[in-house]
């Protein structure tokens, strides 16, 4: 689907609109099911990363289409809000590099893909990104903000500053 949408994106944007109106919700549900590992099994787990990556890419195409189409802000924010909810759930379940969730079957690669999508949206359409944040719950917004910070910071390992050692001034004698 992604390859077909990419090949026609420049020639016929109406075809993208038509295709995504009919399968966009299913692609979002696939992303949710596979990223949250709702139906684990051998073949499910083998294809998990691929399905999540392709789903994120198709949603990226949808975002790019909506960004170029003349659309009112409320519709665009509604799309981003629904997508962000799924991506936040995925990050909560899978964690991020150097910030694992510790849940059974979690894969930090999926969390990283979601965080990269957030950063892409924030850099491409900052006004829409901010508008979407205003309609999100505080808990989901904090997960999103942490993911954006982690991605922009290069997923640095959390610092555990040891307690400062006290100097024994009695040991210094003239």
C-alpha positions as CSV (number, residue, x, y, z in Angstrom):
1,X,0.0,0.0,0.0
2,X,2.8,2.4,1.0
3,X,4.7,1.9,-2.2
4,X,1.5,2.4,-4.3
5,X,0.7,5.6,-2.5
6,X,4.2,6.9,-2.9
7,X,4.2,6.2,-6.6
8,X,1.0,8.1,-7.2
9,X,1.5,10.9,-4.7
10,X,2.9,13.4,-7.1
11,X,0.7,12.4,-10.1
12,X,-2.8,12.1,-8.5
13,X,-3.2,13.3,-4.9
14,X,-6.9,12.6,-5.1
15,X,-6.1,8.9,-5.3
16,X,-4.2,9.2,-2.0
17,X,-7.3,10.8,-0.5
18,X,-9.6,8.1,-1.8
19,X,-7.3,5.2,-0.7
20,X,-6.8,6.6,2.8
21,X,-10.5,7.3,3.3
22,X,-11.1,3.6,2.8
23,X,-8.2,2.0,4.5
24,X,-6.7,4.7,6.8
25,X,-8.6,3.5,9.9
26,X,-7.5,-0.1,9.3
27,X,-3.9,1.0,8.9
28,X,-4.1,2.9,12.2
29,X,-5.6,-0.2,13.9
30,X,-2.9,-2.4,12.5
31,X,-0.3,0.0,14.0
32,X,-2.1,-0.2,17.4
33,X,-2.5,-4.0,17.4
34,X,1.1,-4.7,16.3
35,X,2.8,-2.0,18.4
36,X,0.9,-3.0,21.6
37,X,1.4,-6.7,20.8
38,X,-2.2,-7.4,21.3
39,X,-2.2,-10.8,19.5
40,X,1.3,-12.3,20.2
41,X,2.4,-15.4,18.3
42,X,5.3,-16.7,16.2
43,X,4.2,-15.1,12.9
44,X,2.8,-12.0,14.6
45,X,6.2,-11.3,16.3
46,X,8.2,-12.0,13.2
47,X,6.4,-9.3,11.2
48,X,5.8,-6.9,14.1
49,X,8.5,-4.3,13.3
50,X,7.8,-4.4,9.6
51,X,4.0,-3.8,10.0
52,X,4.6,-1.0,12.5
53,X,7.2,0.7,10.2
54,X,4.9,0.4,7.2
55,X,1.9,1.7,9.2
56,X,3.9,4.7,10.4
57,X,5.1,5.4,6.8
58,X,1.5,5.3,5.5
59,X,0.4,7.6,8.2
60,X,3.3,9.9,7.2
61,X,1.9,9.9,3.7
62,X,-1.5,10.8,5.0
63,X,0.0,13.6,7.1
64,X,1.9,15.0,4.2
65,X,-1.2,14.9,2.0
66,X,-3.3,16.7,4.7
67,X,-0.5,19.2,5.1
68,X,-0.6,20.1,1.4
69,X,-4.4,19.9,1.0
70,X,-6.5,22.9,1.8
71,X,-8.2,21.6,4.9
72,X,-9.5,23.4,8.0
73,X,-7.5,23.1,11.1
74,X,-10.1,21.2,13.1
75,X,-10.0,18.2,10.7
76,X,-6.2,18.2,10.7
77,X,-6.0,18.3,14.5
78,X,-8.6,15.5,14.7
79,X,-6.4,13.3,12.5
80,X,-3.3,14.1,14.4
81,X,-5.0,13.6,17.8
82,X,-6.2,10.1,16.9
83,X,-2.8,9.2,15.5
84,X,-0.9,10.7,18.4
85,X,-3.1,8.7,20.9
86,X,-2.0,5.5,19.2
87,X,1.6,6.5,19.0
88,X,1.6,7.5,22.7
89,X,0.2,4.1,23.6
90,X,2.9,2.5,21.5
91,X,5.6,4.4,23.3
92,X,4.1,3.7,26.7
93,X,4.2,0.0,26.0
94,X,7.5,-0.3,24.1
95,X,9.6,2.4,25.8
96,X,12.4,4.3,24.0
97,X,16.1,3.5,23.5
98,X,17.8,3.8,26.9
99,X,14.4,4.2,28.5
100,X,12.8,0.7,28.4
101,X,9.3,0.2,29.6
102,X,10.1,-3.3,31.1
103,X,6.9,-4.8,29.7
104,X,6.9,-8.3,28.2
105,X,7.4,-8.2,24.5
106,X,8.3,-4.5,24.4
107,X,10.6,-3.3,21.5
108,X,12.3,0.1,21.8
109,X,12.6,0.3,18.1
110,X,8.8,0.8,17.8
111,X,9.0,3.5,20.4
112,X,11.8,5.3,18.5
113,X,9.7,5.2,15.3
114,X,6.8,6.9,17.1
115,X,9.1,9.5,18.6
116,X,10.6,10.3,15.3
117,X,7.1,10.9,13.8
118,X,6.4,13.3,16.6
119,X,9.6,15.3,15.9
120,X,8.8,15.3,12.2
121,X,5.3,16.8,12.8
122,X,6.7,19.3,15.3
123,X,9.3,20.5,12.9
124,X,7.0,20.5,9.8
125,X,3.9,22.0,11.2
126,X,4.6,23.5,14.7
127,X,1.3,25.3,14.9
128,X,-0.7,22.1,14.2
129,X,1.5,20.2,16.6
130,X,0.8,22.7,19.4
131,X,-2.9,22.7,18.6
132,X,-3.0,18.9,18.9
133,X,-1.2,19.0,22.2
134,X,-3.9,21.3,23.6
135,X,-6.6,18.6,23.0
136,X,-4.6,15.8,24.6
137,X,-4.8,14.6,28.2
138,X,-2.0,15.7,30.5
139,X,-0.7,12.1,30.9
140,X,-0.5,11.5,27.2
141,X,1.0,14.9,26.6
142,X,3.8,14.2,29.1
143,X,4.6,10.9,27.4
144,X,4.7,12.7,24.0
145,X,6.9,15.5,25.4
146,X,9.3,13.0,26.9
147,X,9.5,11.1,23.6
148,X,10.3,14.3,21.7
149,X,13.0,15.3,24.2
150,X,14.5,11.8,24.0
151,X,14.6,11.8,20.2
152,X,16.0,15.3,20.0
153,X,18.5,14.5,22.7
154,X,19.8,11.4,20.9
155,X,18.3,9.0,23.5
156,X,21.0,9.7,26.0
157,X,21.1,7.3,28.9
158,X,19.5,8.7,32.0
159,X,22.1,10.1,34.3
160,X,22.4,8.7,37.8
161,X,24.5,11.2,39.5
162,X,26.1,9.6,42.5
163,X,26.0,11.4,45.7
164,X,28.7,14.0,46.0
165,X,31.6,12.7,48.1
166,X,32.5,14.8,51.0
167,X,36.0,15.9,51.3
168,X,37.7,15.0,54.6
169,X,39.5,18.2,55.3
170,X,41.4,16.6,58.2
171,X,43.5,14.6,55.7
172,X,45.0,17.8,54.3
173,X,47.9,18.7,56.5
174,X,50.5,21.4,55.9
